[in-house]
Amino acid sequence: MLRIAFLIGFALVAAASSGIETALGDPIYVDQGPTWTAEDRADYYTRDQGSRLINLTWLRALKAKDGQPFLSDGLTRYGFLPNPGNNTNLPVGLHTTGPAESPMVGITCSACHTRQVEVGGKTYRIDGGPAFMDFQEFLSDLDKAVGDATASETAFAAFAAAVSQPATPSAADIAALRQRVDAWHLRFHAFAAGTLPPVGWGPGRRRDHLQPHIRHRRWAAA
């Protein structure tokens, strides 16, 4: 336990100066006792907890801010950690569920509760530790990516073609897909616009302490 506490404490100090960590090579899994096995870890990383975030095929077809596929880096740019056991390029804490022809991506507790730190040139992973990720930016960028895909007929046609690969979608297919995507984005955008604060949480929510002061200034201005 002391070793785990030391590694978590070291990570908090290092992260404050270096930003979001990126994994270098395969991590060394910290010994967390004989009852925590590799099978337990794999289950923890991918267990379905009822979340249904977005269709996997849609997520793969979306583009990031730089024009690359949204999943191109396995979402490590937000601080998510690689999961070598997942063959869909989803990181720790994201899993697929539902029918094989239309799998949904869900999020689990392990996304926010798995830590990775670098000590002495080695990468250590601590299952259950506090993640150092920017979950708000991930949600905001996902909202924007879907908004960009539906911004014009041309943009949506490209999105629909990527969703339908290798088949070529018909006009009816595109219209039906547009209806489903619009319905999803209506709900998700309402959630993002109504709940995410204008000043980002930052990696590990380290800017949370600023929020009361920001709200106070708004009230004072009003």
VONU-260619 format. One record per atom (N, C-alpha, C): residue number from 1; atom name; x, y, z. Coordinates in Angstrom, 2 decimals. Atoms other than C-alpha are relative to their C-alpha. Layout:
<pts>
- seq|atom|u|v|w
- NUM|CA|X|Y|Z
...
</pts>
This chain:
<pts>
- seq|atom|u|v|w
- 1|N|0.82|-1.21|0.00
- 1|CA|0.00|0.00|0.00
- 1|C|0.85|1.25|0.00
- 2|N|-0.87|-1.17|-0.04
- 2|CA|2.83|2.40|0.80
- 2|C|0.59|0.28|-1.38
- 3|N|-0.57|-0.18|1.32
- 3|CA|4.35|1.79|-2.62
- 3|C|-1.02|0.61|-0.95
- 4|N|1.05|-0.55|0.85
- 4|CA|1.03|2.50|-4.33
- 4|C|-0.23|1.46|0.32
- 5|N|0.21|-1.39|-0.40
- 5|CA|0.55|5.68|-2.32
- 5|C|1.13|0.88|-0.49
- 6|N|-1.14|-0.78|0.48
- 6|CA|4.06|6.83|-3.24
- 6|C|-0.11|0.28|-1.49
- 7|N|0.10|-0.18|1.44
- 7|CA|3.48|6.26|-6.94
- 7|C|-1.09|0.99|-0.38
- 8|N|1.07|-0.94|0.28
- 8|CA|0.19|8.13|-6.90
- 8|C|0.43|1.41|0.35
- 9|N|-0.47|-1.32|-0.39
- 9|CA|1.75|11.03|-5.02
- 9|C|1.02|0.54|-0.97
- 10|N|-0.99|-0.42|0.98
- 10|CA|4.68|11.15|-7.42
- 10|C|-0.67|0.45|-1.29
- 11|N|0.70|-0.33|1.24
- 11|CA|2.27|11.20|-10.36
- 11|C|-0.64|1.37|0.08
- 12|N|0.66|-1.30|-0.14
- 12|CA|0.38|14.20|-9.00
- 12|C|0.98|1.14|-0.16
- 13|N|-1.02|-1.05|0.12
- 13|CA|3.59|16.22|-8.72
- 13|C|0.50|0.10|-1.43
- 14|N|-0.53|0.00|1.36
- 14|CA|4.90|15.17|-12.13
- 14|C|-1.02|0.51|-0.99
- 15|N|1.03|-0.40|0.95
- 15|CA|1.59|15.69|-13.89
- 15|C|-0.23|1.49|-0.02
- 16|N|0.25|-1.44|-0.07
- 16|CA|1.26|19.27|-12.71
- 16|C|0.93|0.77|-0.91
- 17|N|-0.97|-0.71|0.83
- 17|CA|4.35|20.21|-14.69
- 17|C|0.07|-0.52|-1.43
- 18|N|-0.19|0.60|1.32
- 18|CA|4.12|17.88|-17.67
- 18|C|-1.27|-0.11|-0.82
- 19|N|1.25|0.15|0.74
- 19|CA|0.43|17.89|-18.65
- 19|C|-0.44|-1.44|-0.03
- 20|N|0.53|1.36|0.07
- 20|CA|-1.40|14.76|-19.69
- 20|C|1.11|-0.97|-0.37
- 21|N|-1.03|0.99|0.26
- 21|CA|0.77|11.68|-19.58
- 21|C|-0.30|-0.77|-1.28
- 22|N|0.16|0.91|1.13
- 22|CA|1.35|9.52|-22.62
- 22|C|0.78|-1.26|0.32
- 23|N|-0.63|1.26|-0.33
- 23|CA|2.18|5.87|-22.32
- 23|C|1.23|-0.24|-0.87
- 24|N|-1.22|0.34|0.72
- 24|CA|5.71|4.83|-23.29
- 24|C|0.26|-1.48|0.20
- 25|N|-0.22|1.42|-0.12
- 25|CA|5.88|1.13|-23.98
- 25|C|-1.06|-0.66|0.86
- 26|N|0.95|0.75|-0.81
- 26|CA|4.05|-1.58|-22.10
- 26|C|0.18|0.35|1.47
- 27|N|-0.13|-0.36|-1.41
- 27|CA|3.27|-0.62|-18.51
- 27|C|0.33|-1.19|0.88
- 28|N|-0.22|0.99|-1.05
- 28|CA|4.43|-2.51|-15.46
- 28|C|-1.18|0.12|0.95
- 29|N|1.16|-0.05|-0.87
- 29|CA|1.36|-3.41|-13.44
- 29|C|0.44|-0.14|1.45
- 30|N|-0.38|0.00|-1.40
- 30|CA|1.85|-2.54|-9.78
- 30|C|-0.65|-1.19|0.71
- 31|N|0.51|1.13|-0.76
- 31|CA|1.45|-5.53|-7.46
- 31|C|-1.07|0.49|0.97
- 32|N|1.10|-0.42|-0.85
- 32|CA|-1.95|-5.01|-5.87
- 32|C|-0.61|-1.17|0.77
- 33|N|0.42|1.13|-0.82
- 33|CA|-2.14|-8.30|-4.04
- 33|C|-0.36|-1.21|-0.82
- 34|N|0.21|1.26|0.71
- 34|CA|-2.68|-11.95|-4.95
- 34|C|-1.42|-0.18|-0.52
- 35|N|1.39|0.17|0.44
- 35|CA|-6.44|-11.55|-5.37
- 35|C|-0.34|0.87|-1.20
- 36|N|0.23|-0.84|1.19
- 36|CA|-6.07|-8.97|-8.17
- 36|C|0.79|-0.60|-1.15
- 37|N|-0.65|0.75|1.07
- 37|CA|-5.32|-11.06|-11.25
- 37|C|-0.13|0.71|-1.34
- 38|N|0.11|-0.55|1.35
- 38|CA|-4.84|-10.32|-14.94
- 38|C|-1.42|-0.13|-0.53
- 39|N|1.39|0.18|0.42
- 39|CA|-8.32|-11.71|-15.52
- 39|C|-0.91|1.04|0.64
- 40|N|0.78|-1.04|-0.67
- 40|CA|-9.75|-9.33|-12.93
- 40|C|0.21|1.35|-0.68
- 41|N|-0.34|-1.28|0.63
- 41|CA|-7.95|-6.43|-14.60
- 41|C|-0.73|0.13|-1.34
- 42|N|0.66|-0.04|1.30
- 42|CA|-9.28|-7.30|-18.05
- 42|C|-1.50|0.22|0.15
- 43|N|1.43|-0.16|-0.25
- 43|CA|-12.79|-7.55|-16.65
- 43|C|-0.30|1.43|0.46
- 44|N|0.16|-1.36|-0.51
- 44|CA|-12.40|-4.23|-14.81
- 44|C|0.08|1.04|-1.12
- 45|N|-0.19|-0.95|1.10
- 45|CA|-11.25|-2.47|-17.98
- 45|C|-1.18|0.03|-0.97
- 46|N|1.00|0.08|1.07
- 46|CA|-14.18|-3.61|-20.11
- 46|C|-1.39|-0.44|0.46
- 47|N|1.31|0.49|-0.45
- 47|CA|-17.10|-4.71|-17.91
- 47|C|-1.12|0.97|-0.38
- 48|N|1.16|-0.81|0.38
- 48|CA|-20.43|-3.46|-19.23
- 48|C|-0.72|0.46|1.26
- 49|N|0.70|-0.56|-1.16
- 49|CA|-21.93|-1.13|-16.61
- 49|C|-1.27|0.75|-0.40
- 50|N|1.26|-0.57|0.43
- 50|CA|-24.92|-0.07|-18.65
- 50|C|0.11|1.28|-0.81
- 51|N|-0.17|-1.24|0.75
- 51|CA|-23.43|2.98|-20.37
- 51|C|-0.15|-0.25|-1.50
- 52|N|0.15|0.04|1.46
- 52|CA|-24.37|3.62|-24.01
- 52|C|0.31|1.40|-0.51
- 53|N|-0.42|-1.35|0.38
- 53|CA|-22.39|6.61|-25.28
- 53|C|-0.30|0.31|-1.47
- 54|N|0.15|-0.27|1.43
- 54|CA|-22.29|6.37|-29.08
- 54|C|0.27|-1.29|-0.77
- 55|N|-0.22|1.15|0.88
- 55|CA|-22.37|3.85|-31.90
- 55|C|1.48|-0.07|-0.39
- 56|N|-1.42|0.16|0.30
- 56|CA|-18.87|2.44|-32.49
- 56|C|0.32|0.38|-1.45
- 57|N|-0.24|-0.32|1.41
- 57|CA|-19.16|2.75|-36.27
- 57|C|-0.01|1.51|-0.22
- 58|N|0.03|-1.46|0.10
- 58|CA|-20.10|6.42|-35.92
- 58|C|1.28|0.60|0.56
- 59|N|-1.20|-0.54|-0.65
- 59|CA|-17.21|7.06|-33.56
- 59|C|1.21|-0.17|-0.90
- 60|N|-1.12|0.24|0.91
- 60|CA|-14.78|5.50|-36.02
- 60|C|-0.04|0.91|-1.22
- 61|N|0.14|-0.82|1.21
- 61|CA|-16.15|7.65|-38.85
- 61|C|0.20|1.49|0.28
- 62|N|-0.15|-1.42|-0.34
- 62|CA|-15.81|10.96|-36.98
- 62|C|1.43|0.47|-0.19
- 63|N|-1.31|-0.61|0.16
- 63|CA|-12.92|13.36|-37.49
- 63|C|0.33|0.86|1.22
- 64|N|-0.46|-0.86|-1.08
- 64|CA|-10.86|15.08|-34.81
- 64|C|0.25|1.41|-0.53
- 65|N|-0.23|-1.39|0.39
- 65|CA|-9.95|18.78|-34.84
- 65|C|1.01|0.12|-1.14
- 66|N|-1.06|-0.09|1.01
- 66|CA|-6.88|18.10|-36.99
- 66|C|-0.34|-0.76|-1.28
- 67|N|0.41|0.71|1.20
- 67|CA|-8.85|16.12|-39.57
- 67|C|0.31|-1.49|0.01
- 68|N|-0.29|1.42|-0.12
- 68|CA|-7.53|12.76|-38.42
- 68|C|-1.21|-0.73|0.59
- 69|N|1.10|0.75|-0.62
- 69|CA|-9.91|9.96|-37.39
- 69|C|-0.05|0.25|1.50
- 70|N|0.16|-0.33|-1.41
- 70|CA|-11.31|10.67|-33.94
- 70|C|0.71|-1.01|0.90
- 71|N|-0.62|1.05|-0.80
- 71|CA|-9.95|7.35|-32.66
- 71|C|1.45|-0.27|-0.39
- 72|N|-1.33|0.29|0.56
- 72|CA|-6.57|7.66|-34.42
- 72|C|1.05|-0.29|1.06
- 73|N|-1.00|0.22|-1.05
- 73|CA|-4.56|7.86|-31.18
- 73|C|-0.56|-0.79|1.17
- 74|N|0.61|0.73|-1.10
- 74|CA|-6.87|5.71|-29.11
- 74|C|-0.45|0.90|1.14
- 75|N|0.46|-1.01|-0.96
- 75|CA|-7.98|8.91|-27.30
- 75|C|1.04|0.32|1.07
- 76|N|-1.04|-0.32|-0.99
- 76|CA|-4.65|9.20|-25.49
- 76|C|0.22|1.49|0.13
- 77|N|-0.17|-1.45|-0.09
- 77|CA|-4.67|12.93|-26.27
- 77|C|-0.81|0.60|1.14
- 78|N|0.79|-0.46|-1.13
- 78|CA|-7.28|13.26|-23.54
- 78|C|0.48|-0.59|1.33
- 79|N|-0.49|0.64|-1.21
- 79|CA|-5.34|11.15|-21.07
- 79|C|-0.53|-1.40|0.21
- 80|N|0.42|1.39|-0.09
- 80|CA|-7.11|7.85|-21.70
- 80|C|1.23|-0.89|-0.17
- 81|N|-1.14|0.92|0.03
- 81|CA|-4.79|4.85|-21.32
- 81|C|-0.25|-1.13|-0.99
- 82|N|0.17|1.09|0.96
- 82|CA|-4.16|2.21|-23.98
- 82|C|-0.42|-1.30|0.68
- 83|N|0.42|1.32|-0.48
- 83|CA|-5.81|-1.17|-23.52
- 83|C|0.36|-1.02|-1.07
- 84|N|-0.45|0.95|1.03
- 84|CA|-3.82|-3.76|-25.50
- 84|C|-0.97|-1.14|-0.22
- 85|N|0.94|1.10|0.13
- 85|CA|-6.55|-6.31|-24.85
- 85|C|-1.26|0.34|-0.77
- 86|N|1.19|-0.42|0.73
- 86|CA|-9.13|-4.29|-26.78
- 86|C|0.36|0.15|-1.48
- 87|N|-0.36|0.01|1.42
- 87|CA|-9.03|-4.94|-30.53
- 87|C|-0.77|1.05|-0.82
- 88|N|0.74|-1.04|0.71
- 88|CA|-11.26|-1.94|-31.39
- 88|C|0.69|1.36|0.12
- 89|N|-0.76|-1.24|-0.21
- 89|CA|-8.59|0.69|-30.53
- 89|C|-0.66|0.90|1.04
- 90|N|0.58|-0.76|-1.10
- 90|CA|-10.67|1.78|-27.55
- 90|C|0.92|-0.10|1.22
- 91|N|-0.90|0.00|-1.15
- 91|CA|-8.74|2.74|-24.40
- 91|C|-0.63|-0.68|1.22
- 92|N|0.51|0.50|-1.27
- 92|CA|-9.12|1.52|-20.84
- 92|C|-1.25|0.79|0.38
- 93|N|1.22|-0.67|-0.46
- 93|CA|-12.64|2.26|-19.63
- 93|C|-1.05|0.20|-1.06
- 94|N|1.01|-0.03|1.05
- 94|CA|-14.37|2.23|-23.01
- 94|C|-0.15|-1.42|-0.54
- 95|N|0.26|1.38|0.43
- 95|CA|-16.01|-0.98|-24.19
- 95|C|-1.12|0.01|-1.02
- 96|N|1.11|0.12|0.95
- 96|CA|-18.43|-2.21|-26.82
- 96|C|-1.02|-0.99|0.53
- 97|N|1.08|0.86|-0.44
- 97|CA|-21.77|-3.80|-26.19
- 97|C|-1.11|0.05|-1.04
- 98|N|1.11|0.02|0.95
- 98|CA|-24.90|-4.71|-28.10
- 98|C|0.25|-0.93|-1.16
- 99|N|-0.13|0.92|1.14
- 99|CA|-25.42|-6.57|-31.38
- 99|C|1.24|0.28|-0.83
- 100|N|-1.24|-0.13|0.76
- 100|CA|-22.36|-7.21|-33.53
- 100|C|-0.16|0.91|-1.20
- 101|N|0.19|-0.83|1.18
- 101|CA|-23.90|-5.41|-36.50
- 101|C|-0.16|1.49|0.35
- 102|N|0.15|-1.41|-0.40
- 102|CA|-24.42|-2.21|-34.47
- 102|C|0.48|0.18|1.44
- 103|N|-0.50|-0.08|-1.38
- 103|CA|-22.14|-2.16|-31.40
- 103|C|0.00|1.44|0.52
- 104|N|-0.03|-1.29|-0.67
- 104|CA|-22.39|0.70|-28.93
- 104|C|1.23|0.09|0.88
- 105|N|-1.13|-0.26|-0.89
- 105|CA|-19.49|2.26|-27.03
- 105|C|-0.55|0.50|1.32
- 106|N|0.38|-0.44|-1.34
- 106|CA|-19.96|2.59|-23.29
- 106|C|1.24|0.33|0.81
- 107|N|-1.11|-0.38|-0.86
- 107|CA|-17.81|4.01|-20.52
- 107|C|-0.16|-0.67|1.36
- 108|N|0.03|0.69|-1.29
- 108|CA|-16.90|2.27|-17.27
- 108|C|0.80|0.78|1.04
- 109|N|-0.70|-0.65|-1.10
- 109|CA|-15.48|3.24|-13.89
- 109|C|1.51|0.04|-0.23
- 110|N|-1.45|0.08|0.17
- 110|CA|-11.99|2.21|-14.99
- 110|C|0.56|1.13|-0.84
- 111|N|-0.49|-1.14|0.79
- 111|CA|-11.76|5.16|-17.42
- 111|C|0.54|1.09|0.91
- 112|N|-0.39|-1.07|-0.93
- 112|CA|-11.54|7.57|-14.49
- 112|C|0.77|-0.52|1.20
- 113|N|-0.64|0.56|-1.17
- 113|CA|-10.00|5.18|-11.99
- 113|C|1.08|-1.02|-0.37
- 114|N|-1.20|0.76|0.33
- 114|CA|-6.84|3.80|-13.60
- 114|C|1.11|1.02|-0.22
- 115|N|-1.08|-1.00|0.06
- 115|CA|-3.55|5.67|-13.17
- 115|C|1.24|-0.59|-0.65
- 116|N|-1.27|0.40|0.59
- 116|CA|-0.30|5.50|-15.11
- 116|C|1.03|1.08|0.28
- 117|N|-1.06|-0.95|-0.33
- 117|CA|2.96|7.12|-14.01
- 117|C|1.32|-0.52|-0.54
- 118|N|-1.33|0.36|0.45
- 118|CA|6.55|7.15|-15.17
- 118|C|1.00|0.31|1.11
- 119|N|-0.99|-0.13|-1.07
- 119|CA|9.29|6.59|-12.60
- 119|C|1.29|-0.66|-0.47
- 120|N|-1.29|0.57|0.37
- 120|CA|12.95|6.10|-13.46
- 120|C|0.01|-0.59|-1.39
- 121|N|0.02|0.49|1.37
- 121|CA|12.22|5.63|-17.15
- 121|C|-0.91|-1.19|-0.23
- 122|N|0.94|1.12|0.13
- 122|CA|9.63|2.93|-16.49
- 122|C|-1.42|0.50|0.22
- 123|N|1.40|-0.37|-0.09
- 123|CA|5.87|3.14|-16.85
- 123|C|-0.73|-1.00|0.90
- 124|N|0.73|0.83|-0.95
- 124|CA|3.72|1.84|-13.99
- 124|C|-1.49|0.31|-0.11
- 125|N|1.45|-0.18|0.02
- 125|CA|-0.02|1.28|-14.02
- 125|C|-0.59|-0.45|1.33
- 126|N|0.63|0.25|-1.29
- 126|CA|-2.16|1.41|-10.88
- 126|C|-1.50|-0.09|-0.22
- 127|N|1.43|0.18|0.18
- 127|CA|-5.63|-0.05|-11.25
- 127|C|-0.73|0.54|1.23
- 128|N|0.74|-0.62|-1.09
- 128|CA|-8.10|1.94|-9.17
- 128|C|0.51|1.38|0.38
- 129|N|-0.55|-1.31|-0.30
- 129|CA|-5.86|5.02|-9.01
- 129|C|-0.75|1.09|-0.75
- 130|N|0.71|-1.10|0.67
- 130|CA|-7.16|8.48|-10.02
- 130|C|0.59|0.29|-1.37
- 131|N|-0.47|-0.26|1.36
- 131|CA|-6.91|8.98|-13.77
- 131|C|0.37|1.47|-0.17
- 132|N|-0.38|-1.38|0.32
- 132|CA|-5.22|12.09|-15.17
- 132|C|-0.44|0.26|-1.43
- 133|N|0.58|-0.16|1.33
- 133|CA|-7.52|12.76|-18.09
- 133|C|-0.89|1.23|-0.02
- 134|N|0.88|-1.16|0.17
- 134|CA|-9.52|15.67|-19.47
- 134|C|-1.31|-0.48|-0.60
- 135|N|1.26|0.58|0.45
- 135|CA|-12.98|14.17|-19.65
- 135|C|-0.90|1.05|-0.63
- 136|N|0.84|-1.05|0.58
- 136|CA|-14.66|17.50|-20.35
- 136|C|0.40|0.29|-1.44
- 137|N|-0.44|-0.28|1.37
- 137|CA|-12.53|18.15|-23.42
- 137|C|-0.42|-1.14|-0.94
- 138|N|0.45|1.14|0.80
- 138|CA|-13.33|14.65|-24.66
- 138|C|-1.47|0.15|-0.38
- 139|N|1.43|-0.16|0.28
- 139|CA|-17.07|15.28|-24.34
- 139|C|-0.25|1.17|-0.94
- 140|N|0.17|-1.18|0.85
- 140|CA|-16.80|18.75|-25.90
- 140|C|0.42|-0.29|-1.43
- 141|N|-0.48|0.31|1.34
- 141|CA|-14.76|17.47|-28.83
- 141|C|-0.90|-1.00|-0.71
- 142|N|0.93|0.95|0.60
- 142|CA|-17.14|14.57|-29.38
- 142|C|-1.25|0.72|-0.50
- 143|N|1.16|-0.80|0.40
- 143|CA|-20.05|17.01|-29.49
- 143|C|0.31|0.78|-1.28
- 144|N|-0.38|-0.80|1.17
- 144|CA|-18.18|19.22|-31.98
- 144|C|0.21|-0.89|-1.22
- 145|N|-0.27|0.89|1.13
- 145|CA|-17.11|16.27|-34.14
- 145|C|-1.30|-0.43|-0.68
- 146|N|1.29|0.38|0.59
- 146|CA|-20.70|15.13|-34.60
- 146|C|-0.66|1.22|-0.63
- 147|N|0.54|-1.23|0.59
- 147|CA|-21.77|18.74|-35.18
- 147|C|0.63|0.31|-1.34
- 148|N|-0.69|-0.24|1.27
- 148|CA|-19.14|19.09|-37.90
- 148|C|-0.48|-0.99|-1.07
- 149|N|0.42|1.03|0.97
- 149|CA|-20.27|15.82|-39.52
- 149|C|-1.40|0.27|-0.54
- 150|N|1.38|-0.28|0.43
- 150|CA|-23.85|17.08|-39.72
- 150|C|-0.18|1.45|-0.47
- 151|N|0.08|-1.43|0.31
- 151|CA|-23.01|20.69|-40.64
- 151|C|-0.47|0.28|-1.43
- 152|N|0.41|-0.20|1.39
- 152|CA|-23.67|20.23|-44.37
- 152|C|-0.27|-1.35|-0.64
- 153|N|0.28|1.25|0.71
- 153|CA|-24.89|17.66|-46.86
- 153|C|1.28|-0.66|-0.46
- 154|N|-1.28|0.55|0.45
- 154|CA|-21.36|17.25|-48.18
- 154|C|0.73|-0.69|1.14
- 155|N|-0.68|0.58|-1.16
- 155|CA|-19.91|16.65|-44.73
- 155|C|-0.69|-1.28|0.44
- 156|N|0.71|1.19|-0.45
- 156|CA|-22.63|14.18|-43.84
- 156|C|0.13|-1.14|-1.00
- 157|N|-0.18|1.05|1.01
- 157|CA|-22.25|12.31|-47.12
- 157|C|1.32|-0.72|0.20
- 158|N|-1.30|0.61|-0.27
- 158|CA|-18.57|11.74|-46.31
- 158|C|-0.07|-0.85|1.26
- 159|N|0.17|0.76|-1.24
- 159|CA|-19.50|10.62|-42.79
- 159|C|-0.78|-1.28|-0.28
- 160|N|0.82|1.17|0.31
- 160|CA|-22.18|8.26|-44.13
- 160|C|0.78|-1.03|-0.79
- 161|N|-0.82|0.92|0.78
- 161|CA|-19.73|6.77|-46.61
- 161|C|0.96|-0.76|0.91
- 162|N|-0.92|0.65|-0.93
- 162|CA|-17.27|6.08|-43.78
- 162|C|-0.73|-0.99|0.89
- 163|N|0.80|0.90|-0.83
- 163|CA|-20.01|4.53|-41.64
- 163|C|-0.36|-1.27|-0.76
- 164|N|0.52|1.11|0.80
- 164|CA|-21.19|2.28|-44.48
- 164|C|1.07|-0.89|-0.61
- 165|N|-1.06|0.79|0.64
- 165|CA|-17.78|0.97|-45.62
- 165|C|-0.13|-1.48|0.34
- 166|N|-0.44|-0.31|1.37
- 166|CA|-17.20|-1.09|-47.65
- 166|C|-1.15|0.26|-0.97
- 167|N|1.14|-0.22|0.90
- 167|CA|-20.72|-0.68|-49.04
- 167|C|-0.16|1.49|-0.31
- 168|N|0.32|-1.39|0.36
- 168|CA|-21.85|2.48|-50.81
- 168|C|-1.44|0.28|0.40
- 169|N|1.36|-0.24|-0.49
- 169|CA|-24.88|3.98|-49.05
- 169|C|-0.89|0.61|-1.08
- 170|N|0.98|-0.60|0.91
- 170|CA|-28.00|4.78|-51.04
- 170|C|-0.52|1.29|0.61
- 171|N|0.59|-1.24|-0.52
- 171|CA|-29.87|8.05|-50.69
- 171|C|-0.91|-0.29|1.18
- 172|N|0.89|0.38|-1.10
- 172|CA|-32.40|6.26|-48.49
- 172|C|0.81|-0.36|1.25
- 173|N|-0.87|0.35|-1.12
- 173|CA|-29.59|4.86|-46.32
- 173|C|0.52|1.26|0.69
- 174|N|-0.55|-1.25|-0.54
- 174|CA|-28.09|8.33|-45.89
- 174|C|-1.07|0.76|0.78
- 175|N|1.09|-0.70|-0.67
- 175|CA|-31.46|9.83|-44.99
- 175|C|-0.35|-0.65|1.33
- 176|N|0.32|0.71|-1.24
- 176|CA|-32.16|7.13|-42.39
- 176|C|1.09|0.20|1.04
- 177|N|-1.12|-0.22|-0.91
- 177|CA|-28.69|7.50|-40.89
- 177|C|-0.04|1.42|0.54
- 178|N|0.06|-1.40|-0.43
- 178|CA|-29.09|11.28|-40.78
- 178|C|-1.04|0.18|1.10
- 179|N|1.05|-0.11|-1.00
- 179|CA|-32.30|10.91|-38.81
- 179|C|0.48|-0.53|1.35
- 180|N|-0.49|0.59|-1.25
- 180|CA|-30.61|8.66|-36.23
- 180|C|1.08|0.86|0.63
- 181|N|-1.09|-0.83|-0.52
- 181|CA|-27.51|10.84|-35.90
- 181|C|-0.54|1.31|0.55
- 182|N|0.58|-1.26|-0.48
- 182|CA|-29.57|14.02|-35.58
- 182|C|-0.70|-0.19|1.34
- 183|N|0.69|0.27|-1.27
- 183|CA|-31.67|12.45|-32.82
- 183|C|1.00|-0.18|1.13
- 184|N|-1.04|0.18|-1.02
- 184|CA|-28.53|11.36|-30.96
- 184|C|0.64|1.34|0.36
- 185|N|-0.71|-1.25|-0.26
- 185|CA|-26.85|14.74|-31.35
- 185|C|-0.88|1.04|0.68
- 186|N|0.91|-0.92|-0.67
- 186|CA|-29.92|16.68|-30.25
- 186|C|0.09|-0.19|1.51
- 187|N|-0.08|0.29|-1.44
- 187|CA|-29.77|14.95|-26.86
- 187|C|1.39|0.30|0.54
- 188|N|-1.36|-0.15|-0.53
- 188|CA|-26.00|14.93|-26.52
- 188|C|0.42|1.46|0.03
- 189|N|-0.37|-1.41|0.02
- 189|CA|-25.55|18.56|-27.53
- 189|C|-0.72|0.76|1.11
- 190|N|0.72|-0.64|-1.10
- 190|CA|-28.24|19.61|-25.05
- 190|C|0.69|-0.29|1.33
- 191|N|-0.74|0.35|-1.21
- 191|CA|-26.35|17.73|-22.35
- 191|C|1.30|0.78|0.09
- 192|N|-1.30|-0.68|-0.02
- 192|CA|-22.97|19.22|-23.32
- 192|C|-0.16|1.50|0.24
- 193|N|0.19|-1.44|-0.13
- 193|CA|-24.26|22.78|-23.66
- 193|C|-0.55|0.38|1.36
- 194|N|0.65|-0.34|-1.26
- 194|CA|-26.24|22.61|-20.45
- 194|C|0.77|-0.36|1.25
- 195|N|-0.69|0.47|-1.21
- 195|CA|-23.77|20.91|-18.12
- 195|C|1.49|0.30|0.04
- 196|N|-1.44|-0.23|-0.01
- 196|CA|-20.18|21.55|-19.22
- 196|C|0.29|1.48|0.22
- 197|N|-0.27|-1.41|-0.29
- 197|CA|-18.80|24.79|-17.71
- 197|C|0.86|0.64|-1.08
- 198|N|-0.78|-0.68|1.04
- 198|CA|-17.24|27.44|-19.98
- 198|C|1.50|-0.06|0.24
- 199|N|-1.41|0.18|-0.33
- 199|CA|-13.92|27.13|-18.15
- 199|C|0.23|-1.48|0.25
- 200|N|-0.18|1.44|-0.06
- 200|CA|-12.65|23.60|-18.64
- 200|C|0.52|-0.50|1.33
- 201|N|-0.50|0.62|-1.22
- 201|CA|-11.98|21.23|-15.78
- 201|C|1.51|-0.16|-0.04
- 202|N|-1.42|0.29|0.13
- 202|CA|-8.55|20.47|-17.13
- 202|C|0.29|-1.45|0.33
- 203|N|-0.38|1.38|-0.32
- 203|CA|-6.67|17.17|-16.81
- 203|C|-0.12|-0.27|1.49
- 204|N|0.16|0.34|-1.40
- 204|CA|-7.59|15.45|-13.57
- 204|C|-0.90|0.98|0.74
- 205|N|0.88|-1.03|-0.57
- 205|CA|-10.13|18.27|-12.99
- 205|C|0.79|0.93|0.90
- 206|N|-0.85|-0.78|-0.88
- 206|CA|-7.24|20.29|-11.58
- 206|C|-0.37|1.48|0.01
- 207|N|0.43|-1.39|-0.04
- 207|CA|-8.96|23.59|-12.41
- 207|C|-1.33|0.17|0.71
- 208|N|1.27|-0.09|-0.71
- 208|CA|-12.03|22.78|-10.34
- 208|C|0.00|1.12|1.04
- 209|N|-0.06|-1.00|-1.07
- 209|CA|-10.80|25.15|-7.62
- 209|C|-0.30|1.40|-0.51
- 210|N|0.27|-1.32|0.56
- 210|CA|-11.29|28.06|-10.02
- 210|C|-1.49|0.28|-0.13
- 211|N|1.41|-0.19|0.32
- 211|CA|-14.99|27.49|-10.53
- 211|C|-0.76|0.89|0.99
- 212|N|0.74|-0.89|-0.91
- 212|CA|-16.33|29.12|-7.30
- 212|C|0.34|1.46|-0.23
- 213|N|-0.39|-1.39|0.22
- 213|CA|-14.32|32.29|-8.03
- 213|C|-0.61|0.53|-1.29
- 214|N|0.58|-0.41|1.27
- 214|CA|-15.55|32.39|-11.62
- 214|C|-1.49|0.28|0.17
- 215|N|1.43|-0.20|-0.22
- 215|CA|-19.17|31.98|-10.52
- 215|C|-0.24|1.27|0.82
- 216|N|0.16|-1.18|-0.84
- 216|CA|-18.70|34.68|-7.87
- 216|C|0.13|1.27|-0.84
- 217|N|-0.17|-1.17|0.84
- 217|CA|-17.44|37.14|-10.48
- 217|C|-1.22|0.23|-0.89
- 218|N|1.19|-0.14|0.83
- 218|CA|-20.45|36.40|-12.69
- 218|C|-1.15|0.59|0.80
- 219|N|1.08|-0.52|-0.83
- 219|CA|-22.86|37.00|-9.83
- 219|C|0.22|1.47|0.32
- 220|N|-0.31|-1.38|-0.34
- 220|CA|-21.08|40.21|-8.88
- 220|C|-0.27|0.92|-1.19
- 221|N|0.21|-0.80|1.21
- 221|CA|-21.23|41.44|-12.48
- 221|C|-1.49|0.19|-0.27
- 222|N|1.43|-0.09|0.23
- 222|CA|-24.95|40.71|-12.62
- 222|C|-0.64|1.00|0.95
</pts>
